[in-house]
Amino acid sequence: MAKVGRHIYRLFLRLLNFTPELLAKTQEEAELQHASIDVLIRDALKKHLKDLKVAREEEKEAETREYARLVLRAHFAEDRNEFLTEDAIRWIGKHQS
């Protein structure tokens, strides 16, 4: 079982693009902080995942604001009684810029 654990660990490090040099530096840092390399990797991964979540939320907010601007442009550019699809709204937004 220990061999499988070590093999999975190596695959995980390879997935994270840990080169032997980066792994050695990380091990040195772990020793300086009196922590295990596993703790450093876990903390770094948690931070990275949190950063990704924040970036996705910010991107979604930006897309929502852009869509709202496009809806307003389409609303004032087209007859209010005309049915508009999302594609039509985005088309109007692209061609009014």
Backbone bond lengths (Angstrom), bond angles and torsions (degrees), N, CA, C in turn:
res aa  C-N    CA-C-N  psi(-1)  N-CA   C-N-CA  omega(-1)  CA-C   N-CA-C  phi
1 M - - - 1.447 - - 1.533 111.25 -
2 A 1.327 116.52 -35.35 1.461 120.51 -179.71 1.523 110.98 -63.62
3 K 1.344 116.63 -36.64 1.464 119.94 178.10 1.519 110.83 -63.29
4 V 1.321 115.94 -41.52 1.471 120.05 178.87 1.522 109.87 -63.57
5 G 1.330 117.48 -43.37 1.464 121.84 178.97 1.519 111.66 -60.25
6 R 1.335 116.45 -44.01 1.468 120.06 178.98 1.521 111.12 -66.14
7 H 1.335 116.01 -38.49 1.466 119.94 179.72 1.538 110.33 -65.36
8 I 1.319 116.89 -44.08 1.472 121.06 177.62 1.523 109.74 -62.62
9 Y 1.317 117.09 -41.35 1.457 121.98 179.07 1.532 110.49 -60.22
10 R 1.349 116.58 -46.20 1.470 119.93 178.63 1.519 111.62 -62.98
11 L 1.345 116.84 -40.75 1.469 120.15 177.82 1.530 110.90 -63.48
12 F 1.323 115.66 -39.27 1.458 119.97 178.24 1.522 111.22 -63.25
13 L 1.312 117.03 -44.08 1.466 120.67 178.40 1.525 110.88 -64.19
14 R 1.319 116.99 -38.45 1.463 120.40 177.66 1.530 110.04 -65.42
15 L 1.332 116.13 -39.85 1.460 120.73 177.46 1.524 111.11 -60.45
16 L 1.324 116.77 -35.62 1.468 121.67 178.49 1.528 112.44 -81.54
17 N 1.332 117.12 5.51 1.465 123.16 -179.03 1.527 112.08 62.42
18 F 1.325 116.43 37.07 1.456 120.72 176.50 1.524 108.04 -79.42
19 T 1.300 115.53 110.15 1.458 119.98 174.02 1.527 107.28 -79.25
20 P 1.323 118.08 162.96 1.471 118.49 177.23 1.530 112.14 -57.54
21 E 1.346 116.66 -35.33 1.471 119.74 179.06 1.527 110.81 -66.68
22 L 1.337 116.74 -44.68 1.464 120.46 179.89 1.524 110.54 -65.57
23 L 1.311 116.17 -38.64 1.454 120.06 177.78 1.536 110.56 -63.22
24 A 1.334 117.20 -40.69 1.465 121.02 178.49 1.528 110.78 -64.60
25 K 1.339 117.01 -42.79 1.473 120.08 178.36 1.525 110.96 -64.60
26 T 1.326 116.26 -39.14 1.459 120.05 179.14 1.527 110.50 -65.89
27 Q 1.319 116.02 -39.59 1.465 120.04 177.17 1.528 110.77 -63.36
28 E 1.336 116.97 -40.91 1.465 120.78 177.15 1.532 110.44 -61.70
29 E 1.315 116.16 -44.04 1.468 120.43 179.34 1.518 110.67 -63.27
30 A 1.311 116.88 -39.76 1.467 120.79 178.08 1.522 110.39 -61.29
31 E 1.320 116.42 -41.81 1.469 119.61 178.93 1.523 111.07 -66.04
32 L 1.343 117.44 -39.54 1.465 120.61 178.21 1.528 111.43 -63.60
33 Q 1.331 116.34 -36.08 1.466 120.46 -178.46 1.529 112.16 -89.11
34 H 1.325 116.63 1.33 1.466 121.61 -177.96 1.533 110.40 54.84
35 A 1.325 115.22 45.34 1.466 121.56 178.28 1.524 107.73 -132.89
36 S 1.303 114.94 165.69 1.461 117.47 177.13 1.529 108.91 -85.54
37 I 1.309 115.15 155.99 1.463 120.04 178.82 1.531 110.06 -62.40
38 D 1.327 116.38 -31.48 1.466 120.44 178.86 1.527 111.04 -61.91
39 V 1.335 116.19 -39.92 1.466 120.55 179.66 1.532 109.75 -65.82
40 L 1.325 117.18 -43.84 1.470 120.08 178.87 1.523 111.47 -61.94
41 I 1.322 116.41 -44.41 1.468 120.14 -179.71 1.525 110.23 -64.99
42 R 1.331 116.54 -43.71 1.467 120.32 179.40 1.532 111.07 -60.25
43 D 1.331 116.65 -45.84 1.464 120.45 179.93 1.522 111.54 -64.55
44 A 1.331 116.31 -41.46 1.466 119.70 178.74 1.521 110.90 -65.15
45 L 1.319 117.01 -39.41 1.466 120.68 179.13 1.521 110.78 -66.40
46 K 1.333 117.32 -41.86 1.473 120.31 177.01 1.523 110.76 -59.63
47 K 1.335 116.62 -44.72 1.461 120.51 179.68 1.527 110.58 -63.72
48 H 1.317 116.42 -42.94 1.462 120.67 179.83 1.534 110.95 -61.78
49 L 1.329 116.78 -44.55 1.463 120.04 179.38 1.529 111.60 -65.16
50 K 1.330 116.56 -36.98 1.472 120.25 176.95 1.528 109.94 -65.41
51 D 1.333 116.92 -42.65 1.469 121.02 178.02 1.530 111.20 -61.88
52 L 1.327 116.64 -40.27 1.467 120.33 177.68 1.525 111.21 -63.25
53 K 1.333 116.30 -41.10 1.466 120.66 179.74 1.526 110.44 -63.03
54 V 1.317 116.43 -45.15 1.470 120.83 179.25 1.526 110.28 -62.79
55 A 1.327 116.86 -42.46 1.464 120.42 179.80 1.520 110.97 -63.08
56 R 1.346 117.36 -41.27 1.470 120.05 178.41 1.521 110.83 -64.10
57 E 1.338 117.01 -41.05 1.461 120.67 179.41 1.527 110.75 -63.89
58 E 1.334 116.81 -42.49 1.465 120.19 179.12 1.526 110.59 -65.14
59 E 1.331 116.69 -39.38 1.460 120.59 178.54 1.524 110.34 -64.87
60 K 1.322 116.56 -41.41 1.467 120.57 179.21 1.521 110.57 -64.28
61 E 1.330 117.15 -41.99 1.467 121.01 178.01 1.526 110.58 -62.19
62 A 1.322 117.35 -41.74 1.468 121.04 179.34 1.523 110.14 -64.27
63 E 1.333 117.27 -41.69 1.462 120.37 178.30 1.527 111.02 -63.99
64 T 1.332 116.76 -39.17 1.466 120.78 179.14 1.527 110.68 -64.57
65 R 1.339 116.41 -43.39 1.471 119.47 178.39 1.527 110.71 -63.26
66 E 1.332 117.07 -42.15 1.465 120.98 179.15 1.520 110.37 -63.11
67 Y 1.315 117.22 -42.85 1.457 120.49 179.58 1.525 110.18 -63.52
68 A 1.327 117.34 -40.19 1.463 120.44 178.60 1.530 110.54 -62.58
69 R 1.331 116.97 -40.99 1.466 119.86 176.84 1.526 110.85 -62.14
70 L 1.320 116.08 -41.69 1.465 120.13 179.69 1.527 111.17 -64.39
71 V 1.320 117.16 -40.00 1.466 120.57 178.72 1.518 110.39 -62.31
72 L 1.329 116.44 -43.42 1.465 118.98 178.71 1.521 111.65 -63.77
73 R 1.332 116.94 -43.38 1.463 119.58 177.42 1.517 111.11 -59.65
74 A 1.334 115.27 -46.16 1.461 119.58 -178.99 1.519 110.56 -64.27
75 H 1.307 116.37 -39.38 1.462 120.77 -179.32 1.534 110.79 -60.09
76 F 1.315 116.58 -43.20 1.452 119.25 -178.04 1.522 112.61 -83.60
77 A 1.326 117.17 -22.10 1.462 120.25 -178.66 1.520 112.40 -84.85
78 E 1.286 118.61 -26.66 1.462 122.84 -175.17 1.514 110.81 -111.65
79 D 1.291 114.57 162.20 1.468 121.01 175.02 1.520 108.33 -62.80
80 R 1.314 117.98 134.63 1.470 121.69 -176.22 1.527 112.45 -63.83
81 N 1.292 118.28 -21.46 1.454 120.83 -178.14 1.534 112.58 -87.61
82 E 1.326 117.32 -7.68 1.458 120.37 -177.57 1.526 110.14 -82.01
83 F 1.325 115.80 137.70 1.469 121.24 178.89 1.518 108.89 -79.44
84 L 1.333 116.70 125.81 1.454 121.15 -179.80 1.519 109.92 -114.90
85 T 1.318 116.20 136.57 1.463 121.09 173.52 1.526 108.31 -94.96
86 E 1.301 115.97 167.48 1.467 120.01 177.71 1.531 110.22 -60.01
87 D 1.339 116.97 -40.14 1.466 120.41 178.87 1.532 111.13 -61.77
88 A 1.329 116.21 -41.13 1.466 119.54 179.12 1.527 110.51 -64.84
89 I 1.316 116.20 -39.79 1.469 120.27 179.07 1.525 110.07 -63.53
90 R 1.312 117.14 -45.68 1.462 120.16 179.61 1.534 110.91 -65.67
91 W 1.326 117.81 -35.78 1.461 122.02 178.18 1.528 109.76 -63.37
92 I 1.334 116.56 -44.56 1.463 120.98 178.55 1.530 109.57 -62.13
93 G 1.329 116.35 -42.99 1.463 120.09 179.56 1.506 112.76 -60.86
94 K 1.316 117.78 -40.07 1.460 121.62 179.27 1.517 111.89 -68.13
95 H 1.296 117.09 -37.00 1.455 120.08 -173.61 1.528 113.27 -89.90
96 Q 1.310 117.65 -8.28 1.474 119.15 175.96 1.516 111.88 -92.61
97 S 1.308 116.31 -16.38 1.476 119.86 -177.36 1.503 111.95 -70.80
